[in-house]
Amino acid sequence: VALVPATAATAAAAALVPFDPWLRDGLCTVGAGGGAVVWLRFWKCLGTRGYVDSTLSRKLVHCGTGPLFLMAWRFYSDSPYARYLAALIPVLNIVKINLAGRRVDGDDADGIASTLSRTGDPREVLGGPLLYTWVLLAASLFFFRSAPAAVGVAQMAVGDGLADIVGRRFGAKKWFFNADKSYAGSLAFVGGAGLASFGLLKWFGLAPGFDASLIGGVLALSCACALVEVLPPLGFIDDNLSVPAAGAALALLLPISAPN
């Protein structure tokens, strides 16, 4: 659903204004921003009408937001300023989340509190959802269209999100050192994060073909990030920070090709 306006606008920008990077990148940002709004409101609508459980919709937003944002990067120009225009999306969302988390009038017209919080309390979005958006901002500014961004965001979004979804449904058997995490959730983490990481690497032209060493490296990296996610929390370290940080760092060790 989110790819409809996002891909249409970003692809049109790339095709129609190839010689004006500022206009092209500006239109790409508008398209990506439109996709983000549609994505959030789509799940808010389904949750409000009772078609999807609120916990499931929140985790699906978690799974899809980061990868969809990164997919839009492919349509930006090669201008050194492209990353800064792309970064406007998480910057605006950081502002919106902060405003939503500090509202006292109960207004939730944009659906941020109801879609991203566990209980509907607006203050909850100032935790994990805000950190998630800061990670997207850091990825835009420092790792634009690179392996650390692709892998780190995929591990945080898809891996962590699927671990929760599958763990709640099939996670009867728990890890002996963390009763809140399950074997099934960890397996879902490795499979989903590995597939998403490899897919984003292919999307950025960093993984031509199906190199066995790269696939094995991505799976091993996903196992390591799944272990980071399943370890008991260290108090002040949220897994929306620890997981992408581990994924981005380990991505530097992957046998990545030059961008194609």
VEXDREN-2710 file (C-alpha; in Angstrom, 1 decimal):
% VEXDREN-2710
k/r/px/py/pz
1/VAL/0.0/0.0/0.0
2/ALA/2.7/2.4/0.9
3/LEU/4.7/1.6/-2.2
4/VAL/1.9/2.9/-4.5
5/PRO/2.4/6.6/-3.9
6/ALA/6.1/6.3/-2.9
7/THR/7.2/4.3/-5.9
8/ALA/5.1/6.3/-8.3
9/ALA/6.5/9.7/-7.1
10/THR/10.1/8.5/-6.7
11/ALA/10.2/6.6/-10.0
12/ALA/8.6/9.6/-11.8
13/ALA/11.2/11.9/-10.3
14/ALA/14.1/9.7/-11.4
15/ALA/12.7/9.5/-15.0
16/LEU/11.5/13.0/-15.5
17/VAL/14.2/15.1/-14.0
18/PRO/17.4/13.1/-14.3
19/PHE/19.5/16.2/-14.9
20/ASP/18.3/18.3/-12.0
21/PRO/19.4/16.5/-8.8
22/TRP/17.8/19.0/-6.4
23/LEU/14.4/18.7/-8.1
24/ARG/14.7/14.9/-8.4
25/ASP/15.7/14.4/-4.8
26/GLY/13.0/16.8/-3.6
27/LEU/10.3/14.9/-5.4
28/CYS/11.7/11.6/-4.1
29/THR/11.4/13.0/-0.6
30/VAL/7.8/14.0/-1.2
31/GLY/7.1/10.6/-2.6
32/ALA/8.7/8.8/0.4
33/GLY/7.0/11.1/2.8
34/GLY/3.6/10.4/1.2
35/GLY/4.3/6.7/1.4
36/ALA/5.1/7.0/5.1
37/VAL/1.8/8.8/5.8
38/VAL/-0.2/6.3/3.8
39/TRP/1.6/3.4/5.5
40/LEU/0.8/4.6/9.0
41/ARG/-2.8/5.6/8.3
42/PHE/-3.5/2.3/6.5
43/TRP/-2.7/0.3/9.7
44/LYS/-4.5/2.9/11.9
45/CYS/-7.6/2.4/9.8
46/LEU/-7.4/-1.4/10.0
47/GLY/-6.8/-1.3/13.8
48/THR/-9.6/1.2/14.4
49/ARG/-12.1/-0.9/12.5
50/GLY/-11.0/-4.0/14.3
51/TYR/-9.7/-5.9/11.3
52/VAL/-6.3/-6.3/12.8
53/ASP/-5.2/-6.6/16.4
54/SER/-3.5/-3.5/17.6
55/THR/-0.4/-5.4/18.8
56/LEU/0.0/-7.0/15.4
57/SER/-0.6/-3.8/13.5
58/ARG/2.0/-2.0/15.6
59/LYS/4.6/-4.7/14.9
60/LEU/3.8/-4.7/11.2
61/VAL/4.4/-1.0/11.1
62/HIS/7.7/-1.8/12.9
63/CYS/8.6/-4.4/10.3
64/GLY/7.8/-2.3/7.2
65/THR/8.6/1.3/8.0
66/GLY/12.4/1.1/7.9
67/PRO/12.8/-1.1/4.8
68/LEU/10.2/0.9/2.9
69/PHE/12.1/4.1/3.7
70/LEU/15.4/2.6/2.5
71/MET/13.8/1.3/-0.7
72/ALA/13.1/4.9/-1.7
73/TRP/16.8/5.7/-1.5
74/ARG/17.5/4.0/-4.7
75/PHE/15.6/6.7/-6.7
76/TYR/17.7/9.6/-5.3
77/SER/20.5/11.1/-7.4
78/ASP/24.2/10.6/-6.9
79/SER/24.4/14.1/-5.5
80/PRO/26.3/14.4/-2.2
81/TYR/23.3/16.3/-0.8
82/ALA/20.8/13.5/-1.6
83/ARG/21.2/12.0/1.8
84/TYR/20.3/15.2/3.5
85/LEU/17.0/15.5/1.6
86/ALA/16.3/11.9/2.4
87/ALA/17.0/12.6/6.1
88/LEU/14.2/15.1/6.2
89/ILE/11.7/12.3/6.4
90/PRO/13.0/10.9/9.8
91/VAL/13.6/14.5/11.0
92/LEU/10.0/15.4/10.4
93/ASN/8.8/12.1/12.0
94/ILE/11.0/12.8/15.1
95/VAL/9.2/16.1/15.5
96/LYS/5.8/14.5/15.0
97/ILE/6.5/11.8/17.5
98/ASN/7.8/14.2/20.1
99/LEU/4.7/16.4/19.7
100/ALA/2.4/13.3/19.8
101/GLY/4.1/12.0/22.9
102/ARG/3.7/15.3/24.8
103/ARG/0.0/15.9/24.0
104/VAL/-2.3/16.3/26.9
105/ASP/-5.5/16.9/25.0
106/GLY/-5.8/13.3/23.8
107/ASP/-5.8/14.4/20.1
108/ASP/-4.5/11.6/17.9
109/ALA/-5.6/12.7/14.4
110/ASP/-2.3/11.5/12.8
111/GLY/-2.6/8.1/14.4
112/ILE/0.9/8.1/15.9
113/ALA/-0.1/7.3/19.5
114/SER/-2.8/4.7/18.7
115/THR/-0.7/2.9/16.1
116/LEU/2.8/3.0/17.6
117/SER/2.1/2.7/21.4
118/ARG/1.4/-0.6/23.2
119/THR/-1.5/0.7/25.3
120/GLY/-2.5/3.9/23.6
121/ASP/-0.6/6.1/26.1
122/PRO/1.0/8.8/24.0
123/ARG/4.1/8.9/26.2
124/GLU/5.1/5.4/25.0
125/VAL/6.0/6.7/21.6
126/LEU/8.9/8.6/23.2
127/GLY/10.6/5.3/23.9
128/GLY/11.1/2.6/21.2
129/PRO/9.4/4.4/18.3
130/LEU/11.4/7.5/18.8
131/LEU/14.7/5.6/19.0
132/TYR/13.7/3.7/15.8
133/THR/13.3/7.0/14.0
134/TRP/16.6/8.3/15.3
135/VAL/18.2/5.1/13.9
136/LEU/16.7/5.9/10.5
137/LEU/18.1/9.4/10.7
138/ALA/21.6/8.1/11.5
139/ALA/21.4/5.6/8.7
140/SER/20.4/8.4/6.2
141/LEU/23.2/10.8/7.3
142/PHE/26.1/8.3/7.8
143/PHE/25.4/5.2/5.8
144/PHE/23.2/6.3/2.8
145/ARG/22.8/3.4/0.3
146/SER/25.4/1.3/2.1
147/ALA/25.6/-2.1/3.6
148/PRO/25.6/-1.0/7.3
149/ALA/22.3/0.9/6.7
150/ALA/20.7/-2.0/4.8
151/VAL/21.6/-4.6/7.3
152/GLY/21.3/-2.6/10.5
153/VAL/17.8/-1.4/9.6
154/ALA/16.6/-4.8/8.4
155/GLN/17.8/-6.5/11.6
156/MET/16.0/-3.9/13.7
157/ALA/12.8/-3.6/11.7
158/VAL/12.1/-7.0/10.2
159/GLY/14.1/-9.2/12.6
160/ASP/12.9/-7.7/15.9
161/GLY/9.4/-7.3/14.6
162/LEU/9.0/-10.8/13.4
163/ALA/10.5/-12.2/16.5
164/ASP/7.7/-10.6/18.5
165/ILE/4.9/-11.6/16.1
166/VAL/6.0/-15.2/15.8
167/GLY/7.0/-15.4/19.5
168/ARG/3.6/-14.4/20.7
169/ARG/1.8/-16.9/18.6
170/PHE/4.2/-19.9/18.6
171/GLY/6.7/-19.1/21.4
172/ALA/5.7/-21.6/24.0
173/LYS/9.3/-22.7/24.6
174/LYS/11.4/-20.0/26.1
175/TRP/15.1/-19.4/26.3
176/PHE/16.6/-20.6/29.6
177/PHE/18.2/-17.2/30.3
178/ASN/15.3/-15.0/29.2
179/ALA/11.8/-16.1/29.8
180/ASP/10.4/-13.2/27.7
181/LYS/12.1/-14.6/24.5
182/SER/11.3/-17.8/22.6
183/TYR/13.1/-20.2/20.3
184/ALA/10.4/-19.7/17.6
185/GLY/10.8/-15.9/17.8
186/SER/14.6/-16.1/17.4
187/LEU/14.2/-18.4/14.4
188/ALA/11.8/-15.9/12.8
189/PHE/14.3/-13.2/13.5
190/VAL/17.1/-15.0/11.7
191/GLY/15.0/-15.9/8.7
192/GLY/13.2/-12.6/8.3
193/ALA/16.2/-10.4/9.0
194/GLY/18.4/-12.4/6.8
195/LEU/16.0/-12.3/3.9
196/ALA/15.4/-8.6/4.3
197/SER/19.1/-7.8/4.6
198/PHE/20.0/-9.7/1.5
199/GLY/17.0/-8.1/-0.3
200/LEU/18.1/-4.6/0.5
201/LEU/21.7/-5.3/-0.4
202/LYS/20.4/-6.5/-3.8
203/TRP/18.2/-3.5/-4.1
204/PHE/21.2/-1.2/-3.6
205/GLY/23.2/-3.1/-6.1
206/LEU/25.6/-4.3/-3.4
207/ALA/25.0/-8.0/-3.9
208/PRO/25.0/-9.0/-7.6
209/GLY/24.1/-12.7/-8.1
210/PHE/23.7/-15.1/-5.3
211/ASP/27.2/-15.4/-3.7
212/ALA/27.3/-18.2/-1.2
213/SER/29.8/-16.5/1.0
214/LEU/27.7/-13.4/1.2
215/ILE/24.5/-15.4/1.9
216/GLY/26.3/-17.3/4.7
217/GLY/27.7/-14.1/6.1
218/VAL/24.3/-12.5/6.2
219/LEU/22.8/-15.5/8.0
220/ALA/25.6/-15.6/10.5
221/LEU/25.2/-11.9/11.1
222/SER/21.5/-12.4/11.6
223/CYS/22.2/-15.1/14.2
224/ALA/24.5/-12.7/16.0
225/CYS/21.8/-10.0/16.0
226/ALA/19.2/-12.4/17.2
227/LEU/21.4/-13.2/20.1
228/VAL/21.7/-9.5/20.9
229/GLU/17.9/-9.2/20.8
230/VAL/17.3/-12.2/23.0
231/LEU/19.8/-11.3/25.7
232/PRO/18.3/-9.8/28.9
233/PRO/18.1/-6.0/28.6
234/LEU/20.9/-4.0/30.1
235/GLY/18.7/-1.3/31.5
236/PHE/19.4/1.7/29.5
237/ILE/20.1/0.0/26.2
238/ASP/17.0/-0.5/24.0
239/ASP/17.1/-3.2/21.4
240/ASN/16.1/-0.5/18.9
241/LEU/19.6/0.7/19.4
242/SER/21.6/-2.5/20.2
243/VAL/20.3/-4.6/17.3
244/PRO/20.9/-2.1/14.5
245/ALA/24.3/-1.1/15.9
246/ALA/25.4/-4.7/16.0
247/GLY/24.0/-5.3/12.5
248/ALA/25.7/-2.2/11.0
249/ALA/29.0/-3.0/12.6
250/LEU/29.0/-6.6/11.4
251/ALA/27.9/-5.6/8.0
252/LEU/31.3/-4.0/7.5
253/LEU/32.8/-7.5/7.5
254/LEU/30.6/-8.8/4.7
255/PRO/32.1/-9.5/1.2
256/ILE/30.2/-6.6/-0.5
257/SER/30.7/-5.7/-4.1
258/ALA/30.9/-2.2/-5.5
259/PRO/27.5/-0.6/-6.0
260/ASN/25.9/-1.5/-9.3
END
